[in-house]
Amino acid sequence: MLAWSGLRHRYGGGAEISYADFALRPGRHLLLRGASGSGKSTLLALLAGLLRVQHGGLEVAATELQSLTPRALDAWRGATLGVVPQRLHLSDALTVAENLALPALAAGERPDTDRATQLLEALDIVELAGRRPHQLSVGQAQRVALARALMRRPRLLLADEPSANLDDEHTLHMLALLLDSAEREGCTLVIASHDARVVEALGAREDVAEVSL
Ligand SMILES: Nc1ncnc2c1ncn2[C@@H]1O[C@H](COP(=O)(O)OP(=O)(O)OP(=O)(O)O)[C@@H](O)[C@H]1O
């Protein structure tokens, strides 16, 4: 599902970031941990096909990303990936329900409103469908971003620093929601975090592998 070897990346003129070879066993999720600047966001961007593979091989959901053309990579990303970004990037001009329609619209497809309702129900925020993002708490907005990431049934769900701005209780709740959602949807979850609370909570789980950068 997820494996890389000989993977290296260099931003123009900067130092090279080199990743130790790794393969995720089927049925497991992944925690990417490491200090600030260690290369977590770069690896997430590579996994998401947002940065081109410069050196080495990167297999995500049965696809060798280094062999795709930029156009094929765009199509692959839309069909395979769900992302919960650190800054949630919800549109304040739109309601929650309209935000959930965006991934389909971006792919030139008809939004699936039943799917949106089903996800909002699963995340216990169906009553928020008509609100705008600025009318939500941080935790509620994060659940909306999670629902949006799941709309097109991704095979890989990426969450970048999901505990940023959350207190201890909400951090544990968000991690549980991410893991439960990934299990329910049958997708692989990758969390990037340098938060000791996240590392401690996930370190205790058999179904989560860890890569330390
Ligand atoms: N667009 C860029 N151009 C040049 N250098 C970059 C760029 N993005 C990241 N870097 C450098 O690459 C290295 C890895 O950065 P990256 O953002 O992947 O780390 P990180 O582990 O995600 O850090 P953080 O936890 O602070 O977000 C750092 O040295 C950073 O300065």
The ligand as an SDF file (V2000), in Angstrom:
LIG
                    3D

 31 33  0  0  0  0  0  0  0  0999 V2000
    9.8150   25.1560   -0.4340 N   0  0  0  0  0  0  0  0  0  0  0  0
   11.0000   24.9720    0.1720 C   0  0  0  0  0  0  0  0  0  0  0  0
   12.1220   25.5070   -0.3360 N   0  0  0  0  0  0  0  0  0  0  0  0
   13.3270   25.3060    0.2440 C   0  0  0  0  0  0  0  0  0  0  0  0
   13.5060   24.5500    1.3550 N   0  0  0  0  0  0  0  0  0  0  0  0
   12.4200   23.9970    1.9060 C   0  0  0  0  0  0  0  0  0  0  0  0
   11.1020   24.1740    1.3460 C   0  0  0  0  0  0  0  0  0  0  0  0
   10.2130   23.4900    2.1230 N   0  0  0  0  0  0  0  0  0  0  0  0
   10.9300   22.9260    3.1190 C   0  0  0  0  0  0  0  0  0  0  0  0
   12.2440   23.2170    2.9840 N   0  0  0  0  0  0  0  0  0  0  0  0
   13.3420   22.7430    3.8570 C   0  0  0  0  0  0  0  0  0  0  0  0
   13.3250   21.3240    3.8620 O   0  0  0  0  0  0  0  0  0  0  0  0
   13.5540   20.7960    5.1670 C   0  0  0  0  0  0  0  0  0  0  0  0
   12.3560   19.9220    5.5920 C   0  0  0  0  0  0  0  0  0  0  0  0
   11.1920   20.7380    5.7170 O   0  0  0  0  0  0  0  0  0  0  0  0
    9.7560   20.1430    6.0570 P   0  0  0  0  0  0  0  0  0  0  0  0
    8.7820   21.2740    5.9440 O   0  0  0  0  0  0  0  0  0  0  0  0
    9.5220   18.9400    5.2350 O   0  0  0  0  0  0  0  0  0  0  0  0
    9.9470   19.7190    7.5890 O   0  0  0  0  0  0  0  0  0  0  0  0
    8.8670   19.3450    8.7100 P   0  0  0  0  0  0  0  0  0  0  0  0
    9.4260   18.1670    9.4320 O   0  0  0  0  0  0  0  0  0  0  0  0
    7.5440   19.1690    8.0930 O   0  0  0  0  0  0  0  0  0  0  0  0
    8.8830   20.6180    9.6220 O   0  0  0  0  0  0  0  0  0  0  0  0
    7.6710   21.2820   10.4870 P   0  0  0  0  0  0  0  0  0  0  0  0
    7.3140   20.2740   11.5530 O   0  0  0  0  0  0  0  0  0  0  0  0
    8.3230   22.5170   11.0450 O   0  0  0  0  0  0  0  0  0  0  0  0
    6.5460   21.5800    9.5430 O   0  0  0  0  0  0  0  0  0  0  0  0
   13.7680   22.0040    6.0720 C   0  0  0  0  0  0  0  0  0  0  0  0
   15.1460   22.1980    6.1920 O   0  0  0  0  0  0  0  0  0  0  0  0
   13.1290   23.1460    5.3080 C   0  0  0  0  0  0  0  0  0  0  0  0
   13.7830   24.3580    5.5910 O   0  0  0  0  0  0  0  0  0  0  0  0
  1  2  1  0
  2  3  1  0
  2  7  2  0
  3  4  2  0
  4  5  1  0
  5  6  2  0
  6  7  1  0
  6 10  1  0
  7  8  1  0
  8  9  2  0
  9 10  1  0
 10 11  1  0
 11 12  1  0
 11 30  1  0
 12 13  1  0
 13 14  1  0
 13 28  1  0
 14 15  1  0
 15 16  1  0
 16 17  2  0
 16 18  1  0
 16 19  1  0
 19 20  1  0
 20 21  2  0
 20 22  1  0
 20 23  1  0
 23 24  1  0
 24 25  2  0
 24 26  1  0
 24 27  1  0
 28 29  1  0
 28 30  1  0
 30 31  1  0
M  END
$$$$
